Amino acid sequence: MDREKIKIVRRLIFSAAPLSLLLVSAPAEARRLVSLMPSYTEIIFGLGAGSELVGVSNFCDWPPAAAKIERTGDYLRPDIEKIYSLKPDVVFSGSWAAGASAGKLSSLGIKVVSLPEEKNVAEIFSSIRLIAAELGRRDPGERLVRSLSAAIPPALPGPRVKVYIEEDSGGWTTGGGSFLSDAVRLAGGENIFAGEKKGYFQASWERVLLARPEAVILLAGSRNEFLSRPMAARLPASENGLIITSLDRDAFTRPGPRLFREIKKLRDILHGQK
């Protein structure tokens, strides 16, 4: 190589060096996130990315730091104008709840990540991994999944406790298509309506009586109100003293990290452990 060519190569190398160093050493720019589901908000905080949230739904109240973040409406009717004004890089929404709002946001040039509804506990882990991958936090995602998996209590020998879950007043309960049914299974129980392929539905009081649950989880209403219903006092659950009102409703009904603490609590109640 002649002397002139050597000079040209040296100039290219040294002129490129500062740019290369800049690209390597520059810190990653924080992303601007909007979460339209309380469980996604809790997962994002669990991944250590809570500071990147610039907007959350009206129902996102955990952890306490979420209360300081701009509100963007509820997950069925998000405030499109508000979300657009926040200039998010990504909006996380449930695919079952996104509807026309996802299309409107996409038409405005906003990336929408629509996650499928979690129908069992394993799918909660899938949601964590999907969110972590989108945020470039795969390792924290795997650590969170491992810690939550380790929190699931080991299976106990013997028959499972038959459980009626009253999710809301009016006989609203959960079928086998809800992650709550799987949560009860992991706690050593068996949802009396696990055979129903639905997620949530209204069950008649007669069906509850015929199923003779050995434990009742009340997520709405009081123990006294339940026992005042016709023949409720004769149910095995009443005789066993297992009309359960002590679960944290929000933590138990959201497919997020706090659910696993409630599973352990429920297992201890169902099986008389302290």
N, C-alpha and C positions, 0 to 999 in steps of 0.2 A: 504494500500500500504506500503510495507516494505521500510526501509531507503534507500537501494541501488536503488530501482526503482525511489524514489523521487529524488535522485541525478541525475539519467539519464535524467528525465523529465526536471529538472532545466537547465542542460547543453544544451539540445535541444532548450529550450526557449531562453536562453540568447545568444547562438551562432547564432540563426536565427535573433535576433533583429537588429543587425547592417545592415544585408542585407535588411530587410524589410524597415528600415529607408532610406537606399540608394535608393531603388526602388521608394519610395514615393517622396523623395525630389529631385531626379535627374531631371534636365530640359529635356524636349522633344528635341530630335535631329532634327535640321532643315532638311527638305526634299530638294531634288534637282529636280527641275521641268523644263520641256521644254514645251513651248506652240507654236503650229504651226498655230494658228489662232489669228489675232489681237483682236477679241472680247474676246477670252479666256484670253489673256494677260490682257486686261482691267478689266475683271472680277476678275482675281487673285489678281491684285493690289487692286481692290475694296474690296476684302475680307481681305486685310491686309497681304497678303502672297507674295507680290512682291519681297521681299528680298530672297525668296526661288527659284526664277527663275534663271537658269543658262544658258538658251538658249531660243531664240524666233525666229520667222520667220522674213524674210527680210522686211515684211510689218508691223511689230509690232512697231509703232512709238508713241504710247500713253499709259500711261503718258510719259512725257519727260525722266523719269528714264529708260524707256524701251530701249532708244537709247544706253545705256551703256552696254547692255547685249549682249552676243555672238550671232551672226547670224547663223541660221541653214538652210538657203535656204527658198524657198517658200512652201506653204502648199501642192501644187501638186507635187513638186519635192524636198522634203527635203534632206539635205545632211546627209545620213545615217552615214557615217564615223565620221562626225563632232558631230552628236548627241551622238554616242557611246563614243566618247572621253570625253564627258562632264559627263559621268557616272550618268545619271539621274535615279531617282527612279520612276518617272512617266513622260510619254509624253502625252500631250493632243492634240488630232487631231479630225478633223471633219470626221465623218463616210463616208460622201459622197466624201471626198477628200483623205482619207487615202490610199485606193487602196493597191497596193503591198507593199508600204513602211511600213504599219502597220505590215504586216507579216514578213518582214525582221527584223524590230526592235524587234518583239516578239521572233524571232528565235535567237536573240542575248541575250535573257534573260531580255529585257527591257519591263516593263509594259506599255502598250498603252491603254489609255482611249479614245475611239472613241465616240464622242457625235453626236446625230442626228441633221440634219439641222433644224434650227428654221424657221417654216413656218408662225408663228404668234407671237404676243408679249407675250402671255402666255407661249410659249415654251422657250422664253428667260429666264423667271423665272425658268423653269425646268432646263435649262443649269446651271444657277447659283447654284441651289440646288445640282445638280449632282457634280459639281466641288467642292462645299463647303463640301459635304459629303466625297469625296475622300481625301480632305485635313484635315479632322477632324475639320472643322470650320462650323458646322451646324448653330450655333447661329449667327455668323457674316453673314452667308448666308441668314438667315431669316430676319435679320435686313436690309440687302441690298435690299432684295425683298420688304419689307414693305416700305422702303423709296422711291423706284422707283415706286411702286404702287401708293403711295400718290402723286407722281409728275404727274400722268396722269390727264389731265384736265377733269372736269366733262362734260358730254354730254350737248350739247346746243339744245334748242328747234328749230323746223323748219327744212326745207329740208337740206340735205347735199350738199356741193359744189362738182360738178363733176370735178375730177382732172385727168390730164394726167401726168404721171411720165416718164420723159425721163432720163433713167439711164445712157445711153451712146449714142454717136453719131451713126448715121445709123438707128435710130428708135428703138433702144433697150429699152424696157420698162418692166414693171413688171405686172404679172398676180396675180390671187387670191392665188397662191401657194407661194407667197413671204411675209415675215413679213412686207415689206414696204407697201403693200396694207392694212394690218391691222393697221400700224402706221398712214396712211392717214385717216382711219376710226376713230381712236381715236382722231384725230385732227379735226374731224367734216367734213371730206370730204368723197368722194366715188371714188375709182379708176375706171376710165371708162372701164378698162379691168379686173375688179375683177371677172367677170364670167369665165375668162380663168383659167383653172386648173394648168397652167404652172407657174413656178416661174419667169423666164425671157425669153423673146422672142422678135423677131423683128416684129414690126407692120408697115404696110404700112402707108404712109402719108394720103392716101385716107381714111383709117379707122379712123385716128385721126380727120380728118375734119368732117366725118360723125357723130362722137360721140359728137362733139361740146363741148369740155371741157370748164368749167367756170374758171379754174385755171390750170396753167402748172408749174410743178416743173422741172427745168433744173438742172441736176446734172453734166452735161457736156455741153460745148458750151456757147454761149452768147445770151443775149436777142435780140440784133440786128440781129444776124444770124437767130434766130428763126423767127423773124418778117419779114425777107426777103423771107421766103418760100411762095409758091403760096397760096394765100387766108388766110395766117396766121393772117393778120391784122384784118380780119373779124370775127375771132373766139370770142366768149364771153369772153374768158380769156384775150385776147388783149384789148377788149373794157373795161373790168373791171380793167385793170392795174394789173392783177395777173399773170404775167410771173415771177415766183419766182426763183431767183438765189442766195438768201442770206443764204440758209441752208448750214451747214458744211457737205460737201460731205462724209467725212470719218465717222463722228459721226452719220449721218443719214443712211448710208448704212451698218453699222456694227451692228449686234444684241447684243449690249453691253450696259453698263450703260449710256453712253452719248446720246443714241438715245432718251431717255425720255425728255431731255432738248430740243431736236429738235422738238419733237411732240408738246410741249407747244409753241414753237416759230411758228410752222406751224399753229397751231390753231389760234394764235393771228393774223397772216397774213390773213388767210382765212376769218376770221370773223371781221376784222377791229378793233382789240383790241390793245391797247398800253401796 
